[in-house]
Amino acid sequence: MNEMMKAVQLHSFGGPEVLRYEDTPRPEVQAGEVLIQVHAASINPPDLYLRDGYRALPPEWQPSPHFPMILGTDVSGVVAAIGDEVFKVSVGDHVFAMVRFPEDLMTGSGAYAEYVSVPESQLALKPKSISHVEAAGAPMSLLTAWQFLVDPGQDRPNPFQAFRHVPVPLEGKTVLINGAGGGVGHLAVQVAKWKGAHVIAVASGKHEELLRELGADDFIDYTKAAAETVAHDVDLVLDAVGGPNMERFLSIIKPSGSLFLVNPLDFSARDEADRLGITVSSLQVHSNGMLLAQAGRLLDDHTIRVVIDSTYSLAEASAAHQRAMQGGVQGKVVFIVRHYGR
């Protein structure tokens, strides 16, 4: 019989109140996998969407649930066991990962737990100079920024476009980041700045001080002025927000410029973009230990940093999801998972 662990499980879709902190069997390690004793895990938007049953998607895209399921993709912790055919890490190594995404997009990747199994190819050694809390806040947000702006990794099917996403050179270019205060946005600001861009950050006014500290050259408070009425002659817009009217950014992008959409659902102006000579592109962020290790070096030498909005215990999962849904989150909401005498 498997040993037991604590985890946050879903037995039905719904609001934050459906998250249940309870005992469940510890996962078994398969060949090519590593068992991580989780020290911290973080919340990402897909966690909120899956908990709710992806109701915003067309019915044919919604998940067929297999309950109970454990949400969460982003973890940092210590290797507790390794399966056969694992060669790059050992028991006791400190690692971080985005777990099985998008493979387990509709079923939960198991990170809101004391232990999670992870394919070795999806994890990287944790940057030594940062905490497990900071490391847990990084994987999905950092890989999203990295795959959009630096290296998309391998080809992945994308339901929104037929062509492969290609990052653009950023040195000396003007880049506008919409949603700059959030998980993806605050890291994209830093990555774009590292690549030599002039960065315009768009967020609510409470984020201005932080974003300028992180390297933003200009700041637009969208509660006071719409970005498209202030900015102009931008080479690239990275929209980390999504929602209606994403095409408003086309008016401020130079011909031959680009509009990168983290959440392209509802974008319907590709014909107009083609007429203007603007490339509209998206990608499906995916687990990739090699890219996470590359980006992690910038965390280790403090070129970039992960901002933590707030922390919760796993038992406070409902409250943590409520915080993540409130809006105005600065950086990441993280679970601290503690182990005493285990």
TORKOL-4160 file (C-alpha; in steps of 0.2 Angstrom, whole numbers, padded with zeros to 4 digits, m for minus):
342
<pt num="1" X="0000" Y="0000" Z="0000"/>
<pt num="2" X="0006" Y="0017" Z="m0004"/>
<pt num="3" X="0012" Y="0029" Z="0009"/>
<pt num="4" X="0000" Y="0044" Z="0012"/>
<pt num="5" X="0002" Y="0062" Z="0010"/>
<pt num="6" X="m0008" Y="0078" Z="0012"/>
<pt num="7" X="m0014" Y="0087" Z="m0004"/>
<pt num="8" X="m0027" Y="0099" Z="m0010"/>
<pt num="9" X="m0040" Y="0089" Z="m0021"/>
<pt num="10" X="m0055" Y="0093" Z="m0031"/>
<pt num="11" X="m0070" Y="0082" Z="m0031"/>
<pt num="12" X="m0081" Y="0093" Z="m0041"/>
<pt num="13" X="m0078" Y="0109" Z="m0051"/>
<pt num="14" X="m0083" Y="0126" Z="m0044"/>
<pt num="15" X="m0077" Y="0141" Z="m0034"/>
<pt num="16" X="m0063" Y="0141" Z="m0021"/>
<pt num="17" X="m0073" Y="0132" Z="m0008"/>
<pt num="18" X="m0072" Y="0116" Z="m0018"/>
<pt num="19" X="m0054" Y="0114" Z="m0014"/>
<pt num="20" X="m0051" Y="0101" Z="0000"/>
<pt num="21" X="m0036" Y="0098" Z="0010"/>
<pt num="22" X="m0035" Y="0079" Z="0014"/>
<pt num="23" X="m0025" Y="0063" Z="0014"/>
<pt num="24" X="m0021" Y="0054" Z="m0003"/>
<pt num="25" X="m0009" Y="0041" Z="m0008"/>
<pt num="26" X="0009" Y="0047" Z="m0012"/>
<pt num="27" X="0013" Y="0045" Z="m0030"/>
<pt num="28" X="0024" Y="0031" Z="m0036"/>
<pt num="29" X="0039" Y="0035" Z="m0047"/>
<pt num="30" X="0040" Y="0028" Z="m0064"/>
<pt num="31" X="0055" Y="0026" Z="m0075"/>
<pt num="32" X="0062" Y="0042" Z="m0080"/>
<pt num="33" X="0053" Y="0051" Z="m0066"/>
<pt num="34" X="0058" Y="0059" Z="m0050"/>
<pt num="35" X="0048" Y="0061" Z="m0034"/>
<pt num="36" X="0049" Y="0078" Z="m0027"/>
<pt num="37" X="0046" Y="0082" Z="m0008"/>
<pt num="38" X="0037" Y="0099" Z="m0011"/>
<pt num="39" X="0043" Y="0114" Z="m0001"/>
<pt num="40" X="0033" Y="0127" Z="m0010"/>
<pt num="41" X="0021" Y="0127" Z="m0025"/>
<pt num="42" X="0013" Y="0142" Z="m0034"/>
<pt num="43" X="m0004" Y="0147" Z="m0041"/>
<pt num="44" X="m0006" Y="0150" Z="m0060"/>
<pt num="45" X="m0021" Y="0155" Z="m0070"/>
<pt num="46" X="m0024" Y="0138" Z="m0077"/>
<pt num="47" X="m0026" Y="0132" Z="m0060"/>
<pt num="48" X="m0041" Y="0144" Z="m0058"/>
<pt num="49" X="m0048" Y="0139" Z="m0074"/>
<pt num="50" X="m0047" Y="0120" Z="m0071"/>
<pt num="51" X="m0055" Y="0122" Z="m0054"/>
<pt num="52" X="m0069" Y="0131" Z="m0062"/>
<pt num="53" X="m0071" Y="0117" Z="m0076"/>
<pt num="54" X="m0064" Y="0129" Z="m0090"/>
<pt num="55" X="m0082" Y="0136" Z="m0092"/>
<pt num="56" X="m0075" Y="0150" Z="m0103"/>
<pt num="57" X="m0070" Y="0138" Z="m0116"/>
<pt num="58" X="m0081" Y="0131" Z="m0130"/>
<pt num="59" X="m0090" Y="0115" Z="m0124"/>
<pt num="60" X="m0080" Y="0104" Z="m0135"/>
<pt num="61" X="m0064" Y="0110" Z="m0127"/>
<pt num="62" X="m0070" Y="0108" Z="m0109"/>
<pt num="63" X="m0062" Y="0094" Z="m0098"/>
<pt num="64" X="m0070" Y="0077" Z="m0095"/>
<pt num="65" X="m0066" Y="0076" Z="m0076"/>
<pt num="66" X="m0059" Y="0061" Z="m0067"/>
<pt num="67" X="m0060" Y="0066" Z="m0049"/>
<pt num="68" X="m0052" Y="0067" Z="m0037"/>
<pt num="69" X="m0039" Y="0078" Z="m0045"/>
<pt num="70" X="m0024" Y="0088" Z="m0038"/>
<pt num="71" X="m0021" Y="0105" Z="m0046"/>
<pt num="72" X="m0005" Y="0114" Z="m0048"/>
<pt num="73" X="0010" Y="0114" Z="m0060"/>
<pt num="74" X="0024" Y="0124" Z="m0051"/>
<pt num="75" X="0035" Y="0117" Z="m0038"/>
<pt num="76" X="0051" Y="0118" Z="m0029"/>
<pt num="77" X="0058" Y="0105" Z="m0017"/>
<pt num="78" X="0070" Y="0091" Z="m0014"/>
<pt num="79" X="0072" Y="0075" Z="m0023"/>
<pt num="80" X="0065" Y="0061" Z="m0012"/>
<pt num="81" X="0067" Y="0046" Z="m0024"/>
<pt num="82" X="0071" Y="0043" Z="m0042"/>
<pt num="83" X="0065" Y="0030" Z="m0054"/>
<pt num="84" X="0075" Y="0019" Z="m0067"/>
<pt num="85" X="0083" Y="0029" Z="m0081"/>
<pt num="86" X="0086" Y="0045" Z="m0071"/>
<pt num="87" X="0103" Y="0051" Z="m0074"/>
<pt num="88" X="0105" Y="0069" Z="m0070"/>
<pt num="89" X="0098" Y="0072" Z="m0052"/>
<pt num="90" X="0101" Y="0062" Z="m0036"/>
<pt num="91" X="0091" Y="0060" Z="m0020"/>
<pt num="92" X="0094" Y="0076" Z="m0009"/>
<pt num="93" X="0095" Y="0088" Z="m0024"/>
<pt num="94" X="0085" Y="0104" Z="m0023"/>
<pt num="95" X="0075" Y="0106" Z="m0039"/>
<pt num="96" X="0061" Y="0116" Z="m0047"/>
<pt num="97" X="0049" Y="0112" Z="m0061"/>
<pt num="98" X="0033" Y="0115" Z="m0071"/>
<pt num="99" X="0025" Y="0098" Z="m0070"/>
<pt num="100" X="0017" Y="0090" Z="m0085"/>
<pt num="101" X="0011" Y="0105" Z="m0094"/>
<pt num="102" X="0001" Y="0106" Z="m0105"/>
<pt num="103" X="m0001" Y="0087" Z="m0105"/>
<pt num="104" X="m0011" Y="0087" Z="m0089"/>
<pt num="105" X="m0019" Y="0104" Z="m0093"/>
<pt num="106" X="m0036" Y="0096" Z="m0091"/>
<pt num="107" X="m0033" Y="0084" Z="m0077"/>
<pt num="108" X="m0021" Y="0093" Z="m0065"/>
<pt num="109" X="m0003" Y="0091" Z="m0063"/>
<pt num="110" X="m0002" Y="0087" Z="m0044"/>
<pt num="111" X="0008" Y="0101" Z="m0037"/>
<pt num="112" X="m0003" Y="0106" Z="m0023"/>
<pt num="113" X="0004" Y="0092" Z="m0012"/>
<pt num="114" X="0017" Y="0086" Z="m0001"/>
<pt num="115" X="0025" Y="0075" Z="m0015"/>
<pt num="116" X="0024" Y="0075" Z="m0034"/>
<pt num="117" X="0031" Y="0065" Z="m0047"/>
<pt num="118" X="0040" Y="0074" Z="m0062"/>
<pt num="119" X="0048" Y="0068" Z="m0078"/>
<pt num="120" X="0067" Y="0071" Z="m0076"/>
<pt num="121" X="0067" Y="0081" Z="m0092"/>
<pt num="122" X="0055" Y="0094" Z="m0085"/>
<pt num="123" X="0065" Y="0099" Z="m0070"/>
<pt num="124" X="0080" Y="0109" Z="m0066"/>
<pt num="125" X="0092" Y="0112" Z="m0051"/>
<pt num="126" X="0085" Y="0126" Z="m0040"/>
<pt num="127" X="0095" Y="0142" Z="m0041"/>
<pt num="128" X="0105" Y="0141" Z="m0025"/>
<pt num="129" X="0104" Y="0159" Z="m0021"/>
<pt num="130" X="0085" Y="0160" Z="m0020"/>
<pt num="131" X="0072" Y="0152" Z="m0008"/>
<pt num="132" X="0061" Y="0138" Z="m0012"/>
<pt num="133" X="0046" Y="0150" Z="m0011"/>
<pt num="134" X="0054" Y="0161" Z="m0025"/>
<pt num="135" X="0059" Y="0146" Z="m0035"/>
<pt num="136" X="0041" Y="0139" Z="m0034"/>
<pt num="137" X="0034" Y="0156" Z="m0041"/>
<pt num="138" X="0045" Y="0155" Z="m0056"/>
<pt num="139" X="0042" Y="0140" Z="m0068"/>
<pt num="140" X="0026" Y="0144" Z="m0078"/>
<pt num="141" X="0028" Y="0163" Z="m0078"/>
<pt num="142" X="0046" Y="0162" Z="m0082"/>
<pt num="143" X="0045" Y="0149" Z="m0095"/>
<pt num="144" X="0031" Y="0159" Z="m0103"/>
<pt num="145" X="0041" Y="0175" Z="m0104"/>
<pt num="146" X="0056" Y="0165" Z="m0110"/>
<pt num="147" X="0047" Y="0155" Z="m0123"/>
<pt num="148" X="0039" Y="0171" Z="m0130"/>
<pt num="149" X="0054" Y="0182" Z="m0129"/>
<pt num="150" X="0070" Y="0171" Z="m0130"/>
<pt num="151" X="0068" Y="0153" Z="m0135"/>
<pt num="152" X="0051" Y="0144" Z="m0139"/>
<pt num="153" X="0059" Y="0127" Z="m0137"/>
<pt num="154" X="0053" Y="0112" Z="m0147"/>
<pt num="155" X="0038" Y="0114" Z="m0159"/>
<pt num="156" X="0021" Y="0112" Z="m0150"/>
<pt num="157" X="0004" Y="0111" Z="m0158"/>
<pt num="158" X="m0006" Y="0127" Z="m0155"/>
<pt num="159" X="m0024" Y="0128" Z="m0158"/>
<pt num="160" X="m0024" Y="0147" Z="m0162"/>
<pt num="161" X="m0011" Y="0147" Z="m0176"/>
<pt num="162" X="m0003" Y="0136" Z="m0189"/>
<pt num="163" X="0014" Y="0143" Z="m0189"/>
<pt num="164" X="0028" Y="0141" Z="m0176"/>
<pt num="165" X="0031" Y="0156" Z="m0164"/>
<pt num="166" X="0047" Y="0165" Z="m0167"/>
<pt num="167" X="0054" Y="0177" Z="m0154"/>
<pt num="168" X="0061" Y="0194" Z="m0161"/>
<pt num="169" X="0077" Y="0203" Z="m0158"/>
<pt num="170" X="0074" Y="0215" Z="m0144"/>
<pt num="171" X="0090" Y="0225" Z="m0142"/>
<pt num="172" X="0087" Y="0243" Z="m0145"/>
<pt num="173" X="0068" Y="0240" Z="m0148"/>
<pt num="174" X="0053" Y="0247" Z="m0139"/>
<pt num="175" X="0043" Y="0233" Z="m0130"/>
<pt num="176" X="0026" Y="0237" Z="m0121"/>
<pt num="177" X="0021" Y="0224" Z="m0108"/>
<pt num="178" X="0003" Y="0224" Z="m0104"/>
<pt num="179" X="m0001" Y="0216" Z="m0087"/>
<pt num="180" X="0016" Y="0220" Z="m0081"/>
<pt num="181" X="0012" Y="0218" Z="m0063"/>
<pt num="182" X="0007" Y="0200" Z="m0064"/>
<pt num="183" X="0016" Y="0184" Z="m0064"/>
<pt num="184" X="0021" Y="0183" Z="m0082"/>
<pt num="185" X="0022" Y="0202" Z="m0084"/>
<pt num="186" X="0034" Y="0206" Z="m0071"/>
<pt num="187" X="0046" Y="0193" Z="m0077"/>
<pt num="188" X="0044" Y="0198" Z="m0095"/>
<pt num="189" X="0048" Y="0216" Z="m0091"/>
<pt num="190" X="0065" Y="0210" Z="m0083"/>
<pt num="191" X="0069" Y="0197" Z="m0098"/>
<pt num="192" X="0065" Y="0211" Z="m0111"/>
<pt num="193" X="0076" Y="0223" Z="m0102"/>
<pt num="194" X="0090" Y="0210" Z="m0100"/>
<pt num="195" X="0089" Y="0208" Z="m0119"/>
<pt num="196" X="0092" Y="0226" Z="m0122"/>
<pt num="197" X="0074" Y="0233" Z="m0125"/>
<pt num="198" X="0067" Y="0249" Z="m0120"/>
<pt num="199" X="0052" Y="0243" Z="m0109"/>
<pt num="200" X="0035" Y="0251" Z="m0107"/>
<pt num="201" X="0026" Y="0243" Z="m0092"/>
<pt num="202" X="0007" Y="0244" Z="m0092"/>
<pt num="203" X="m0002" Y="0241" Z="m0075"/>
<pt num="204" X="m0012" Y="0249" Z="m0061"/>
<pt num="205" X="m0003" Y="0263" Z="m0052"/>
<pt num="206" X="0001" Y="0253" Z="m0037"/>
<pt num="207" X="0014" Y="0243" Z="m0047"/>
<pt num="208" X="0024" Y="0258" Z="m0054"/>
<pt num="209" X="0037" Y="0259" Z="m0040"/>
<pt num="210" X="0041" Y="0240" Z="m0041"/>
<pt num="211" X="0041" Y="0239" Z="m0060"/>
<pt num="212" X="0053" Y="0254" Z="m0062"/>
<pt num="213" X="0064" Y="0245" Z="m0049"/>
<pt num="214" X="0063" Y="0230" Z="m0060"/>
<pt num="215" X="0069" Y="0240" Z="m0075"/>
<pt num="216" X="0054" Y="0247" Z="m0084"/>
<pt num="217" X="0059" Y="0263" Z="m0093"/>
<pt num="218" X="0041" Y="0270" Z="m0094"/>
<pt num="219" X="0025" Y="0266" Z="m0085"/>
<pt num="220" X="0007" Y="0268" Z="m0090"/>
<pt num="221" X="m0006" Y="0267" Z="m0077"/>
<pt num="222" X="m0021" Y="0260" Z="m0087"/>
<pt num="223" X="m0033" Y="0266" Z="m0074"/>
<pt num="224" X="m0029" Y="0284" Z="m0079"/>
<pt num="225" X="m0026" Y="0282" Z="m0098"/>
<pt num="226" X="m0028" Y="0268" Z="m0110"/>
<pt num="227" X="m0011" Y="0262" Z="m0116"/>
<pt num="228" X="m0015" Y="0264" Z="m0134"/>
<pt num="229" X="m0019" Y="0283" Z="m0132"/>
<pt num="230" X="m0001" Y="0286" Z="m0124"/>
<pt num="231" X="0011" Y="0274" Z="m0132"/>
<pt num="232" X="0016" Y="0275" Z="m0150"/>
<pt num="233" X="0029" Y="0267" Z="m0163"/>
<pt num="234" X="0031" Y="0251" Z="m0152"/>
<pt num="235" X="0041" Y="0237" Z="m0160"/>
<pt num="236" X="0033" Y="0223" Z="m0149"/>
<pt num="237" X="0018" Y="0222" Z="m0138"/>
<pt num="238" X="0017" Y="0207" Z="m0126"/>
<pt num="239" X="m0001" Y="0206" Z="m0119"/>
<pt num="240" X="m0001" Y="0195" Z="m0104"/>
<pt num="241" X="m0019" Y="0200" Z="m0100"/>
<pt num="242" X="m0030" Y="0194" Z="m0114"/>
<pt num="243" X="m0049" Y="0197" Z="m0115"/>
<pt num="244" X="m0059" Y="0208" Z="m0126"/>
<pt num="245" X="m0052" Y="0221" Z="m0138"/>
<pt num="246" X="m0034" Y="0215" Z="m0139"/>
<pt num="247" X="m0034" Y="0222" Z="m0157"/>
<pt num="248" X="m0033" Y="0240" Z="m0149"/>
<pt num="249" X="m0014" Y="0237" Z="m0148"/>
<pt num="250" X="m0012" Y="0236" Z="m0167"/>
<pt num="251" X="m0014" Y="0255" Z="m0168"/>
<pt num="252" X="0003" Y="0258" Z="m0158"/>
<pt num="253" X="0014" Y="0245" Z="m0167"/>
<pt num="254" X="0025" Y="0249" Z="m0181"/>
<pt num="255" X="0023" Y="0241" Z="m0198"/>
<pt num="256" X="0034" Y="0225" Z="m0197"/>
<pt num="257" X="0031" Y="0225" Z="m0178"/>
<pt num="258" X="0024" Y="0211" Z="m0168"/>
<pt num="259" X="0009" Y="0208" Z="m0156"/>
<pt num="260" X="0012" Y="0193" Z="m0144"/>
<pt num="261" X="m0003" Y="0186" Z="m0136"/>
<pt num="262" X="m0001" Y="0175" Z="m0120"/>
<pt num="263" X="m0020" Y="0172" Z="m0120"/>
<pt num="264" X="m0026" Y="0174" Z="m0138"/>
<pt num="265" X="m0044" Y="0167" Z="m0136"/>
<pt num="266" X="m0056" Y="0180" Z="m0143"/>
<pt num="267" X="m0043" Y="0189" Z="m0154"/>
<pt num="268" X="m0051" Y="0191" Z="m0171"/>
<pt num="269" X="m0041" Y="0204" Z="m0180"/>
<pt num="270" X="m0028" Y="0194" Z="m0189"/>
<pt num="271" X="m0034" Y="0201" Z="m0206"/>
<pt num="272" X="m0031" Y="0219" Z="m0200"/>
<pt num="273" X="m0014" Y="0214" Z="m0193"/>
<pt num="274" X="m0009" Y="0207" Z="m0210"/>
<pt num="275" X="m0015" Y="0223" Z="m0218"/>
<pt num="276" X="m0004" Y="0233" Z="m0207"/>
<pt num="277" X="0011" Y="0222" Z="m0208"/>
<pt num="278" X="0010" Y="0216" Z="m0190"/>
<pt num="279" X="0014" Y="0199" Z="m0185"/>
<pt num="280" X="0002" Y="0192" Z="m0172"/>
<pt num="281" X="0009" Y="0176" Z="m0163"/>
<pt num="282" X="0005" Y="0165" Z="m0148"/>
<pt num="283" X="0012" Y="0149" Z="m0141"/>
<pt num="284" X="0007" Y="0135" Z="m0129"/>
<pt num="285" X="0019" Y="0136" Z="m0114"/>
<pt num="286" X="0027" Y="0119" Z="m0111"/>
<pt num="287" X="0037" Y="0110" Z="m0098"/>
<pt num="288" X="0055" Y="0111" Z="m0102"/>
<pt num="289" X="0069" Y="0108" Z="m0090"/>
<pt num="290" X="0083" Y="0113" Z="m0101"/>
<pt num="291" X="0075" Y="0130" Z="m0104"/>
<pt num="292" X="0070" Y="0132" Z="m0086"/>
<pt num="293" X="0089" Y="0129" Z="m0081"/>
<pt num="294" X="0094" Y="0143" Z="m0094"/>
<pt num="295" X="0082" Y="0155" Z="m0087"/>
<pt num="296" X="0086" Y="0150" Z="m0069"/>
<pt num="297" X="0104" Y="0156" Z="m0071"/>
<pt num="298" X="0097" Y="0174" Z="m0072"/>
<pt num="299" X="0088" Y="0171" Z="m0055"/>
<pt num="300" X="0104" Y="0164" Z="m0048"/>
<pt num="301" X="0114" Y="0179" Z="m0052"/>
<pt num="302" X="0100" Y="0191" Z="m0048"/>
<pt num="303" X="0098" Y="0198" Z="m0065"/>
<pt num="304" X="0080" Y="0195" Z="m0063"/>
<pt num="305" X="0069" Y="0191" Z="m0048"/>
<pt num="306" X="0052" Y="0183" Z="m0044"/>
<pt num="307" X="0041" Y="0194" Z="m0034"/>
<pt num="308" X="0030" Y="0186" Z="m0021"/>
<pt num="309" X="0013" Y="0193" Z="m0018"/>
<pt num="310" X="0008" Y="0182" Z="m0003"/>
<pt num="311" X="0010" Y="0165" Z="0004"/>
<pt num="312" X="m0002" Y="0152" Z="0011"/>
<pt num="313" X="m0002" Y="0135" Z="0018"/>
<pt num="314" X="m0009" Y="0121" Z="0008"/>
<pt num="315" X="m0023" Y="0120" Z="0021"/>
<pt num="316" X="m0027" Y="0138" Z="0016"/>
<pt num="317" X="m0030" Y="0134" Z="m0003"/>
<pt num="318" X="m0047" Y="0141" Z="m0004"/>
<pt num="319" X="m0041" Y="0158" Z="0003"/>
<pt num="320" X="m0026" Y="0157" Z="m0009"/>
<pt num="321" X="m0037" Y="0155" Z="m0024"/>
<pt num="322" X="m0048" Y="0169" Z="m0018"/>
<pt num="323" X="m0033" Y="0180" Z="m0017"/>
<pt num="324" X="m0027" Y="0175" Z="m0034"/>
<pt num="325" X="m0044" Y="0179" Z="m0041"/>
<pt num="326" X="m0046" Y="0196" Z="m0034"/>
<pt num="327" X="m0035" Y="0205" Z="m0047"/>
<pt num="328" X="m0021" Y="0217" Z="m0043"/>
<pt num="329" X="m0009" Y="0202" Z="m0038"/>
<pt num="330" X="0009" Y="0208" Z="m0038"/>
<pt num="331" X="0019" Y="0194" Z="m0044"/>
<pt num="332" X="0015" Y="0177" Z="m0038"/>
<pt num="333" X="0004" Y="0168" Z="m0024"/>
<pt num="334" X="0013" Y="0154" Z="m0017"/>
<pt num="335" X="0010" Y="0139" Z="m0005"/>
<pt num="336" X="0023" Y="0135" Z="0008"/>
<pt num="337" X="0023" Y="0116" Z="0011"/>
<pt num="338" X="0032" Y="0112" Z="0027"/>
<pt num="339" X="0039" Y="0095" Z="0032"/>
<pt num="340" X="0043" Y="0091" Z="0050"/>
<pt num="341" X="0051" Y="0074" Z="0054"/>
<pt num="342" X="0046" Y="0067" Z="0038"/>
